[in-house]
Amino acid sequence: MLEDNNKAMTADPSILGVKRYSLADRKSKVAIEKIGRPYERGGLFWEFLSSLPDILAAADLRRAAARISEAHKNGRPVILGMGAHPIKVGISPIIIDLMERGIITALATNGASIVHDFELAYAGFTSEDVAAELCKGQFGMAEETGVMLNTAIVKGVEKGLGLGKAIGSFILHDKAIKNKEISIFARACELGLPVTVHVAVGTDIIHMHPEADGRAIGEGSLRDFRLLATLIRGLEGGVFINLGSAVIIPEVFMKALNLARNTSPGDNIERFTAINMDFISHYRAQVNVLKRPAHSSDSAINLIGHHEIMFPLLAAAIKETLKGQDGDGS
């Protein structure tokens, strides 16, 4: 038996019908210049970034940072669409920093975002134990959140504001709110940046309170939708990021983009970069943010990972990329 195996191993390939080629002639996906290298303790962040493999998600992270940096340098918009989870996991200061630097030029959020943004600014904490409170019928029934946010919406809409600006102005100017610096909405209002809120009625805890006014909520959200469509009309050469929204923002983005293309004079808003960031892959984000709107596969970037890790990494990579472009870095 051993003798038979040895004969098979040394047989002429032509006898077995095997067709082969030289390894040098083969197209390969991984080359030695793309592989990573160990990070040395005490190094700088750009050294860590450059130590990552130039493969798959690491390459996409660099590409996302480069696209955002390029848009910023060229004076093009970078619109951050987001769910509430990024606020709940503590990355508001990182988002605000990018707003203050003029890198994020506008925001589009869902209705739950105003809840967590307000509670952090007002109380210094947020995110209740849903399962425990739901069993008691007390989930989402905090009086301050229900009364103050609904009142701010009604008053703001009466003044002709959309939901985003109504909430931002309220948090910024209400003397009872002590942690204004942590509020994305207040800082956007202070900086004069557009921020929109897109609501599905019944999805947010403040809709359970008697102060909720469907007319005001709907009118304010519709104003914000039209504002977002206007912003997207100028998206050519820019970037749209979907951060942690599985349904609302992907659906709103697709409709706003369509409305923008329908009403935009001249071009069809094709050459922009769409970036999706979430901790799992969701259908609507994949289809409505990346596939359907994209001009080419190169303009769609998908970064899967926890928000509290991936977005700070991206923000830091943007800063390093801009520093390098200015000749003050690696």
C-alpha positions as a Markdown table, in Angstrom:
| # | Residue | x | y | z |
|---|---|---|---|---|
| 1 | Met | 0.0 | 0.0 | 0.0 |
| 2 | Leu | 2.8 | 2.4 | 0.9 |
| 3 | Glu | 4.5 | 1.7 | -2.4 |
| 4 | Asp | 1.3 | 2.5 | -4.3 |
| 5 | Asn | 1.0 | 5.8 | -2.5 |
| 6 | Asn | 4.5 | 6.8 | -3.4 |
| 7 | Lys | 3.9 | 6.0 | -7.0 |
| 8 | Ala | 0.8 | 8.2 | -7.0 |
| 9 | Met | 2.7 | 11.1 | -5.5 |
| 10 | Thr | 5.4 | 10.9 | -8.1 |
| 11 | Ala | 3.2 | 10.3 | -11.1 |
| 12 | Asp | 3.5 | 12.4 | -14.2 |
| 13 | Pro | 0.7 | 15.1 | -13.9 |
| 14 | Ser | -0.2 | 14.7 | -17.6 |
| 15 | Ile | -1.3 | 11.1 | -16.9 |
| 16 | Leu | -3.8 | 12.4 | -14.3 |
| 17 | Gly | -5.0 | 15.3 | -16.6 |
| 18 | Val | -3.9 | 18.0 | -14.2 |
| 19 | Lys | -3.3 | 21.5 | -15.7 |
| 20 | Arg | -1.0 | 23.8 | -13.7 |
| 21 | Tyr | 0.5 | 27.2 | -14.0 |
| 22 | Ser | 3.4 | 29.2 | -12.4 |
| 23 | Leu | 2.6 | 30.9 | -9.1 |
| 24 | Ala | 4.2 | 34.0 | -10.5 |
| 25 | Asp | 1.4 | 34.2 | -13.2 |
| 26 | Arg | -1.5 | 34.0 | -10.7 |
| 27 | Lys | -3.4 | 37.0 | -9.6 |
| 28 | Ser | -3.4 | 37.1 | -5.7 |
| 29 | Lys | -5.4 | 39.2 | -3.3 |
| 30 | Val | -2.8 | 39.4 | -0.5 |
| 31 | Ala | 0.8 | 40.6 | -0.9 |
| 32 | Ile | 3.6 | 41.0 | 1.6 |
| 33 | Glu | 3.5 | 44.8 | 1.4 |
| 34 | Lys | -0.1 | 44.7 | 2.6 |
| 35 | Ile | 0.2 | 42.7 | 5.7 |
| 36 | Gly | 0.3 | 44.2 | 9.2 |
| 37 | Arg | 3.1 | 44.6 | 11.6 |
| 38 | Pro | 3.3 | 44.6 | 15.4 |
| 39 | Tyr | 2.5 | 47.9 | 17.2 |
| 40 | Glu | 5.3 | 49.0 | 19.5 |
| 41 | Arg | 4.4 | 50.2 | 23.0 |
| 42 | Gly | 4.6 | 54.0 | 23.4 |
| 43 | Gly | 4.1 | 54.7 | 19.7 |
| 44 | Leu | 1.9 | 57.4 | 18.2 |
| 45 | Phe | -1.6 | 56.8 | 16.9 |
| 46 | Trp | -0.6 | 57.3 | 13.2 |
| 47 | Glu | 2.0 | 54.6 | 13.8 |
| 48 | Phe | -0.7 | 52.2 | 15.1 |
| 49 | Leu | -2.9 | 53.1 | 12.1 |
| 50 | Ser | -0.2 | 52.5 | 9.6 |
| 51 | Ser | 0.6 | 49.2 | 11.3 |
| 52 | Leu | -2.8 | 47.7 | 10.4 |
| 53 | Pro | -3.0 | 45.4 | 7.4 |
| 54 | Asp | -4.0 | 47.1 | 4.2 |
| 55 | Ile | -6.7 | 44.5 | 3.8 |
| 56 | Leu | -10.5 | 44.3 | 4.1 |
| 57 | Ala | -12.0 | 46.4 | 7.0 |
| 58 | Ala | -8.6 | 48.0 | 7.9 |
| 59 | Ala | -8.3 | 49.2 | 4.3 |
| 60 | Asp | -11.9 | 50.4 | 4.3 |
| 61 | Leu | -11.3 | 52.3 | 7.5 |
| 62 | Arg | -8.4 | 54.2 | 5.9 |
| 63 | Arg | -10.5 | 54.8 | 2.7 |
| 64 | Ala | -13.4 | 56.1 | 4.8 |
| 65 | Ala | -11.1 | 58.5 | 6.6 |
| 66 | Ala | -9.6 | 59.6 | 3.3 |
| 67 | Arg | -13.0 | 60.3 | 1.7 |
| 68 | Ile | -14.2 | 62.3 | 4.7 |
| 69 | Ser | -10.9 | 64.2 | 4.8 |
| 70 | Glu | -11.0 | 64.9 | 1.1 |
| 71 | Ala | -14.6 | 66.2 | 1.3 |
| 72 | His | -13.6 | 68.5 | 4.3 |
| 73 | Lys | -10.6 | 69.9 | 2.4 |
| 74 | Asn | -12.7 | 70.5 | -0.7 |
| 75 | Gly | -15.5 | 72.3 | 1.3 |
| 76 | Arg | -18.0 | 69.5 | 0.5 |
| 77 | Pro | -20.6 | 68.3 | 3.0 |
| 78 | Val | -20.2 | 65.4 | 5.4 |
| 79 | Ile | -23.7 | 64.5 | 6.7 |
| 80 | Leu | -23.9 | 62.2 | 9.7 |
| 81 | Gly | -27.1 | 60.1 | 9.9 |
| 82 | Met | -27.5 | 58.2 | 13.1 |
| 83 | Gly | -29.7 | 56.3 | 15.5 |
| 84 | Ala | -29.8 | 56.8 | 19.2 |
| 85 | His | -27.3 | 54.0 | 20.2 |
| 86 | Pro | -24.2 | 56.1 | 19.5 |
| 87 | Ile | -25.4 | 58.5 | 22.1 |
| 88 | Lys | -26.1 | 55.7 | 24.6 |
| 89 | Val | -22.6 | 54.3 | 24.2 |
| 90 | Gly | -21.0 | 57.6 | 25.0 |
| 91 | Ile | -19.6 | 58.9 | 21.7 |
| 92 | Ser | -21.4 | 62.3 | 21.8 |
| 93 | Pro | -18.1 | 64.2 | 22.7 |
| 94 | Ile | -16.4 | 62.6 | 19.6 |
| 95 | Ile | -19.2 | 63.6 | 17.3 |
| 96 | Ile | -19.3 | 67.1 | 18.8 |
| 97 | Asp | -15.5 | 67.5 | 18.3 |
| 98 | Leu | -15.9 | 66.7 | 14.6 |
| 99 | Met | -18.8 | 69.2 | 14.4 |
| 100 | Glu | -16.6 | 71.9 | 16.0 |
| 101 | Arg | -13.8 | 71.2 | 13.6 |
| 102 | Gly | -16.1 | 71.7 | 10.6 |
| 103 | Ile | -15.7 | 68.1 | 9.5 |
| 104 | Ile | -19.3 | 67.0 | 10.2 |
| 105 | Thr | -21.5 | 69.7 | 8.5 |
| 106 | Ala | -25.0 | 68.4 | 9.2 |
| 107 | Leu | -26.8 | 65.7 | 11.2 |
| 108 | Ala | -29.9 | 63.6 | 10.6 |
| 109 | Thr | -31.2 | 61.5 | 13.6 |
| 110 | Asn | -34.1 | 59.4 | 14.6 |
| 111 | Gly | -36.6 | 60.4 | 17.4 |
| 112 | Ala | -35.0 | 58.4 | 20.1 |
| 113 | Ser | -31.8 | 60.4 | 19.7 |
| 114 | Ile | -33.4 | 63.5 | 21.3 |
| 115 | Val | -34.4 | 61.5 | 24.3 |
| 116 | His | -30.9 | 60.2 | 25.2 |
| 117 | Asp | -29.3 | 63.5 | 24.2 |
| 118 | Phe | -31.7 | 65.5 | 26.5 |
| 119 | Glu | -31.4 | 63.1 | 29.4 |
| 120 | Leu | -27.6 | 63.2 | 29.4 |
| 121 | Ala | -27.7 | 67.0 | 29.2 |
| 122 | Tyr | -30.4 | 67.4 | 31.9 |
| 123 | Ala | -29.7 | 64.5 | 34.3 |
| 124 | Gly | -26.2 | 63.3 | 33.5 |
| 125 | Phe | -27.5 | 59.8 | 32.8 |
| 126 | Thr | -29.8 | 57.9 | 30.4 |
| 127 | Ser | -30.8 | 54.4 | 29.2 |
| 128 | Glu | -33.1 | 52.7 | 31.6 |
| 129 | Asp | -33.5 | 48.9 | 32.2 |
| 130 | Val | -36.3 | 48.3 | 29.6 |
| 131 | Ala | -37.1 | 44.8 | 30.6 |
| 132 | Ala | -37.5 | 45.6 | 34.3 |
| 133 | Glu | -39.6 | 48.7 | 33.8 |
| 134 | Leu | -41.7 | 47.2 | 31.0 |
| 135 | Cys | -42.9 | 44.5 | 33.4 |
| 136 | Lys | -44.2 | 47.3 | 35.7 |
| 137 | Gly | -45.7 | 49.4 | 33.0 |
| 138 | Gln | -43.2 | 52.1 | 33.8 |
| 139 | Phe | -40.9 | 52.0 | 30.8 |
| 140 | Gly | -40.3 | 55.5 | 29.3 |
| 141 | Met | -42.5 | 57.2 | 31.9 |
| 142 | Ala | -40.0 | 59.7 | 33.3 |
| 143 | Glu | -41.9 | 62.9 | 33.8 |
| 144 | Glu | -39.2 | 65.3 | 32.9 |
| 145 | Thr | -38.4 | 63.6 | 29.6 |
| 146 | Gly | -42.0 | 63.4 | 28.6 |
| 147 | Val | -43.1 | 66.9 | 29.6 |
| 148 | Met | -40.0 | 68.9 | 28.7 |
| 149 | Leu | -39.4 | 67.4 | 25.3 |
| 150 | Asn | -43.0 | 67.4 | 24.2 |
| 151 | Thr | -43.4 | 71.0 | 25.3 |
| 152 | Ala | -40.2 | 72.0 | 23.5 |
| 153 | Ile | -41.5 | 70.4 | 20.3 |
| 154 | Val | -44.8 | 72.2 | 20.4 |
| 155 | Lys | -43.3 | 75.6 | 21.2 |
| 156 | Gly | -40.5 | 75.2 | 18.6 |
| 157 | Val | -42.9 | 74.1 | 15.8 |
| 158 | Glu | -45.2 | 77.0 | 16.7 |
| 159 | Lys | -42.2 | 79.3 | 16.0 |
| 160 | Gly | -41.7 | 77.6 | 12.6 |
| 161 | Leu | -38.8 | 75.4 | 13.6 |
| 162 | Gly | -38.2 | 71.7 | 12.7 |
| 163 | Leu | -37.7 | 69.2 | 15.4 |
| 164 | Gly | -33.9 | 69.3 | 15.4 |
| 165 | Lys | -33.6 | 73.0 | 15.8 |
| 166 | Ala | -36.5 | 73.1 | 18.3 |
| 167 | Ile | -34.8 | 70.6 | 20.6 |
| 168 | Gly | -31.3 | 72.1 | 20.1 |
| 169 | Ser | -32.6 | 75.6 | 21.0 |
| 170 | Phe | -34.5 | 74.3 | 24.0 |
| 171 | Ile | -31.5 | 72.5 | 25.5 |
| 172 | Leu | -29.2 | 75.4 | 24.7 |
| 173 | His | -31.3 | 78.0 | 26.4 |
| 174 | Asp | -33.1 | 76.2 | 29.3 |
| 175 | Lys | -31.4 | 77.1 | 32.6 |
| 176 | Ala | -32.4 | 73.9 | 34.2 |
| 177 | Ile | -30.1 | 71.9 | 31.9 |
| 178 | Lys | -26.6 | 71.9 | 33.3 |
| 179 | Asn | -24.7 | 69.7 | 30.9 |
| 180 | Lys | -25.3 | 71.5 | 27.7 |
| 181 | Glu | -21.8 | 70.8 | 26.4 |
| 182 | Ile | -22.6 | 67.1 | 26.0 |
| 183 | Ser | -25.6 | 67.8 | 23.9 |
| 184 | Ile | -25.2 | 67.2 | 20.1 |
| 185 | Phe | -28.4 | 69.1 | 19.5 |
| 186 | Ala | -27.4 | 72.1 | 21.6 |
| 187 | Arg | -24.0 | 72.3 | 20.1 |
| 188 | Ala | -25.4 | 72.1 | 16.5 |
| 189 | Cys | -27.7 | 75.0 | 17.3 |
| 190 | Glu | -24.8 | 77.0 | 18.8 |
| 191 | Leu | -22.6 | 76.3 | 15.7 |
| 192 | Gly | -25.4 | 77.0 | 13.3 |
| 193 | Leu | -25.3 | 73.4 | 11.9 |
| 194 | Pro | -28.4 | 71.8 | 10.5 |
| 195 | Val | -29.7 | 68.9 | 12.5 |
| 196 | Thr | -32.8 | 67.0 | 11.6 |
| 197 | Val | -35.0 | 64.5 | 13.4 |
| 198 | His | -37.1 | 61.9 | 11.6 |
| 199 | Val | -39.9 | 60.4 | 13.6 |
| 200 | Ala | -42.1 | 57.3 | 13.2 |
| 201 | Val | -45.0 | 58.1 | 15.5 |
| 202 | Gly | -45.2 | 55.5 | 18.3 |
| 203 | Thr | -41.6 | 54.5 | 18.3 |
| 204 | Asp | -40.3 | 56.9 | 21.0 |
| 205 | Ile | -41.1 | 57.0 | 24.7 |
| 206 | Ile | -42.2 | 60.6 | 24.6 |
| 207 | His | -45.2 | 59.6 | 22.4 |
| 208 | Met | -46.7 | 57.7 | 25.4 |
| 209 | His | -47.1 | 60.9 | 27.4 |
| 210 | Pro | -50.3 | 63.1 | 27.3 |
| 211 | Glu | -48.3 | 66.1 | 26.3 |
| 212 | Ala | -47.4 | 64.5 | 22.9 |
| 213 | Asp | -48.9 | 66.5 | 20.0 |
| 214 | Gly | -49.1 | 64.5 | 16.8 |
| 215 | Arg | -49.6 | 67.6 | 14.7 |
| 216 | Ala | -46.5 | 69.3 | 16.1 |
| 217 | Ile | -44.4 | 66.1 | 15.9 |
| 218 | Gly | -45.5 | 65.4 | 12.3 |
| 219 | Glu | -45.1 | 68.9 | 11.1 |
| 220 | Gly | -41.7 | 69.3 | 12.7 |
| 221 | Ser | -40.5 | 66.1 | 11.3 |
| 222 | Leu | -41.8 | 66.9 | 7.8 |
| 223 | Arg | -39.9 | 70.2 | 7.9 |
| 224 | Asp | -36.8 | 68.4 | 8.8 |
| 225 | Phe | -37.3 | 65.8 | 6.0 |
| 226 | Arg | -37.5 | 68.7 | 3.5 |
| 227 | Leu | -34.4 | 70.3 | 5.0 |
| 228 | Leu | -32.5 | 67.1 | 4.7 |
| 229 | Ala | -33.5 | 66.7 | 1.0 |
| 230 | Thr | -32.2 | 70.3 | 0.5 |
| 231 | Leu | -28.9 | 69.4 | 2.1 |
| 232 | Ile | -28.6 | 66.3 | 0.0 |
| 233 | Arg | -29.0 | 68.4 | -3.1 |
| 234 | Gly | -25.5 | 69.6 | -2.4 |
| 235 | Leu | -24.0 | 66.2 | -1.6 |
| 236 | Glu | -22.0 | 65.9 | -4.8 |
| 237 | Gly | -18.3 | 65.3 | -3.8 |
| 238 | Gly | -19.4 | 64.8 | -0.2 |
| 239 | Val | -20.0 | 62.0 | 2.2 |
| 240 | Phe | -23.1 | 60.5 | 3.9 |
| 241 | Ile | -22.6 | 58.3 | 7.0 |
| 242 | Asn | -25.2 | 56.1 | 8.5 |
| 243 | Leu | -24.2 | 55.3 | 12.0 |
| 244 | Gly | -26.2 | 52.7 | 13.9 |
| 245 | Ser | -29.7 | 53.2 | 12.3 |
| 246 | Ala | -31.2 | 50.0 | 10.9 |
| 247 | Val | -34.4 | 51.3 | 9.5 |
| 248 | Ile | -35.4 | 55.0 | 10.0 |
| 249 | Ile | -32.3 | 56.8 | 8.6 |
| 250 | Pro | -31.7 | 54.4 | 5.6 |
| 251 | Glu | -35.4 | 54.8 | 4.6 |
| 252 | Val | -35.3 | 58.6 | 5.1 |
| 253 | Phe | -32.0 | 58.9 | 3.3 |
| 254 | Met | -33.3 | 57.0 | 0.2 |
| 255 | Lys | -36.4 | 59.2 | -0.1 |
| 256 | Ala | -34.6 | 62.4 | 0.6 |
| 257 | Leu | -32.0 | 61.5 | -2.0 |
| 258 | Asn | -34.7 | 60.7 | -4.6 |
| 259 | Leu | -36.5 | 64.0 | -3.8 |
| 260 | Ala | -33.1 | 65.9 | -4.1 |
| 261 | Arg | -32.4 | 64.3 | -7.5 |
| 262 | Asn | -35.9 | 65.0 | -8.6 |
| 263 | Thr | -35.7 | 68.7 | -7.8 |
| 264 | Ser | -32.0 | 69.3 | -8.3 |
| 265 | Pro | -31.0 | 71.4 | -11.4 |
| 266 | Gly | -28.2 | 70.0 | -13.5 |
| 267 | Asp | -26.5 | 66.9 | -12.1 |
| 268 | Asn | -28.1 | 63.8 | -10.5 |
| 269 | Ile | -26.0 | 63.8 | -7.3 |
| 270 | Glu | -24.1 | 60.7 | -8.2 |
| 271 | Arg | -20.5 | 61.2 | -7.1 |
| 272 | Phe | -20.5 | 61.0 | -3.3 |
| 273 | Thr | -19.4 | 58.4 | -0.8 |
| 274 | Ala | -21.8 | 56.5 | 1.3 |
| 275 | Ile | -20.5 | 54.9 | 4.6 |
| 276 | Asn | -22.5 | 52.5 | 6.7 |
| 277 | Met | -21.4 | 51.8 | 10.3 |
| 278 | Asp | -23.2 | 49.3 | 12.6 |
| 279 | Phe | -22.4 | 46.4 | 14.8 |
| 280 | Ile | -24.3 | 44.0 | 12.6 |
| 281 | Ser | -25.3 | 44.0 | 9.0 |
| 282 | His | -28.9 | 45.2 | 8.3 |
| 283 | Tyr | -30.8 | 44.9 | 5.1 |
| 284 | Arg | -32.0 | 48.4 | 4.7 |
| 285 | Ala | -28.7 | 50.0 | 5.5 |
| 286 | Gln | -27.0 | 47.7 | 3.0 |
| 287 | Val | -29.5 | 48.4 | 0.2 |
| 288 | Asn | -30.8 | 51.9 | 0.8 |
| 289 | Val | -27.5 | 53.5 | 1.9 |
| 290 | Leu | -24.8 | 51.5 | 0.0 |
| 291 | Lys | -26.2 | 49.7 | -3.0 |
| 292 | Arg | -29.1 | 51.6 | -4.5 |
| 293 | Pro | -27.7 | 55.2 | -4.3 |
| 294 | Ala | -24.1 | 54.3 | -5.1 |
| 295 | His | -22.5 | 55.5 | -8.3 |
| 296 | Ser | -19.9 | 52.7 | -8.1 |
| 297 | Ser | -18.9 | 50.0 | -5.7 |
| 298 | Asp | -15.9 | 52.2 | -4.8 |
| 299 | Ser | -18.2 | 54.9 | -3.4 |
| 300 | Ala | -19.8 | 52.5 | -0.9 |
| 301 | Ile | -18.0 | 51.6 | 2.3 |
| 302 | Asn | -19.3 | 49.2 | 5.0 |
| 303 | Leu | -17.7 | 49.2 | 8.4 |
| 304 | Ile | -19.1 | 46.6 | 10.8 |
| 305 | Gly | -18.2 | 46.8 | 14.5 |
| 306 | His | -19.2 | 48.3 | 17.8 |
| 307 | His | -19.9 | 52.0 | 17.7 |
| 308 | Glu | -17.9 | 52.8 | 20.8 |
| 309 | Ile | -14.8 | 51.4 | 19.1 |
| 310 | Met | -15.3 | 52.0 | 15.4 |
| 311 | Phe | -16.4 | 55.6 | 15.4 |
| 312 | Pro | -13.6 | 56.8 | 17.7 |
| 313 | Leu | -11.2 | 54.9 | 15.5 |
| 314 | Leu | -12.6 | 56.6 | 12.4 |
| 315 | Ala | -12.6 | 60.1 | 14.0 |
| 316 | Ala | -9.0 | 59.7 | 15.0 |
| 317 | Ala | -8.0 | 58.4 | 11.6 |
| 318 | Ile | -9.7 | 61.4 | 10.0 |
| 319 | Lys | -7.6 | 63.7 | 12.2 |
| 320 | Glu | -4.4 | 61.9 | 11.3 |
| 321 | Thr | -5.3 | 61.9 | 7.6 |
| 322 | Leu | -5.9 | 65.6 | 7.6 |
| 323 | Lys | -2.6 | 66.2 | 9.6 |
| 324 | Gly | -0.8 | 64.2 | 7.0 |
| 325 | Gln | -2.4 | 66.1 | 4.1 |
| 326 | Asp | -1.2 | 69.4 | 5.8 |
| 327 | Gly | 2.3 | 68.1 | 5.9 |
| 328 | Asp | 2.3 | 67.9 | 9.7 |
| 329 | Gly | 2.4 | 64.2 | 10.2 |
| 330 | Ser | 3.6 | 60.9 | 8.9 |
